[in-house]
């Protein structure tokens, strides 16, 4: 199936933000980001004021790209989860759909198990939101093409009837 464009309307963005907020409440993490695998921060919630989320997004996308190459070297299709453990803060990343990364930053106020559990649920929720958006965007694009084709045929008919 062809991948349609991903158009994030205000309503869709709000649904994504609600999914991230629910994840933060359930897991008690510090912040959550939805990052495109191209390295763009699509959405963020939580304590992100002191984070350079643009640089973080670019680096995490690069990290997933490198990890994908590592997976192929050992015969895996991909690694869907990446975890980075620091002294104070930790980063848990999962792939959402074909093109997004859900990143959760947390500290010792919660556990990796809690973050993993609720990240998995949030990933499913976000995957459904994005799939629905892509489907609607593809339908709209196909309708635009059909309208264009019809108008082109009508104009050609008008030209040849004169």
N, C-alpha and C positions, 0 to 999 in steps of 0.2 A: 504494500500500500504506500502511496506517495505521502511524504510528510508535507503537510500544509504549513503555512506561516503561523507563527505564534504571536497573536495580537493580545496584549494584556490591557484590557479595559479597566476602568476604575473599579467596577464591580468584581472583576476577576482578581485584581490586586488586593481588594479588601478580603476576598475569600482566602487568598494566600496568606495575608497577614493574620487572619483569624486562626488559620492552621498553625502558624508559627507561634502565636501567643498561647494557644492551647498546649503545644509541645513544651513551651517554657514553664507554664503553670504545672503541668503534670510531672516534668522531669526535674524542676527546680534548677535548671541550667541558667547561665548568665545571659546568653544571647544565641540567636539562631539566624542563619543566613541561607537564602536560596541563591545559588550561583550557577550561571550557565557554564557549560564545559568550555566555552570560549573565553571565560575569565571575567564575565560581567556580573556584578552583584545585582540581582533582579529584585530581591526583597530582603529586608532585615528587621528584626525585632529584638528587644531587650536592651542590654547595656552596651551600646555600640558607639557612644559618643567619643570615647578615647581610642577607638580602633580605626585604623586606616583600612576600611572595608574594601576599597577598590584594589589596593595592593594585596590584601589578604585573598580576595577573590581570584586575582590573576595568579598568585602563587599556588593556591589550592588547585586551580584548574591545571596548572603545570604539573603539580604533584600527581594528580590523577592520570595525566597523560603519560608521565614516566612510569607510573605503576602499571598502566595498561601494557606498556612495552615489556615490563618485567613479567607480567602474567603470561604473555605470549611466549616468552623465552622458556617458561617451564610447562607450557602446554595448557594453560588456563585461558579461557576466553576473556576474562576480566576479573578484577578484584572489586567487589561492590562496596566494600567497607574499608576505610582507612582510619587509623587512630593514632594520635600523637599525644604522648604523655609528658607533661612538664612537671616542674616542682610545685607550682601553684595552680596553673590552668592546664586544661586538656582540651583537645579538639577531636571530635568524632564526626566523620564524614560518611555519607552514604550516597550512592547514585540513585537519582529519582528519574525514572523513565529513561529515555535515550540521551538526554542532553542536559540534565540539571544535577547539581550536587547540593545536598542538604548538609549544612555545617552547623554543628552545635558546639559552643564553647562553654565549658563548665569547670567548676572547681570542686574542692572536697566537701562542699555542702550537700552534694548528691553523689551517686555512684555511677560507674560506667554501665552497670546493668540497667539502672533506671533510664539512663540516657539512650541506651540501645533499644530498649523496649518501646519507649515512646517515640523515638526517632523512626522506628520501623512503621509504627501506626501513622505518624505524620507523613512519612514517605508515600504510603499508600494513598492517603488523602490528597496529597499534592499531585501525585501521579494521575489520579482521577480528574482533578481540576484541570491540569494541563492537557490531558487527552481530550477532555470535553471542549476546551478552548480551541485546540488544534482542529478537531472535527468541525466545529462551527466555522472556523476561519477558512478551512478548506472548502466547505459548502458555499460560503460567501464568494470565494475566489472562483469556484466553478460557475456560479450564477453570473458573475461579472463576465467571464469568458463567453458564456452562452449568450448573454445580452449583447456583447460586442460582436459575436459571430452573426447574430440575427440582424443587427444594425448594418453590418458590412454587406450582408446578402441583400438587404432591402435597398441600400444605396446603389449597389451594382445593378439590381433590377431596375431602379429608377434611371440610371445612366443608359441602359440598353433599350429602355422603352421610349426614350426621346427621339 
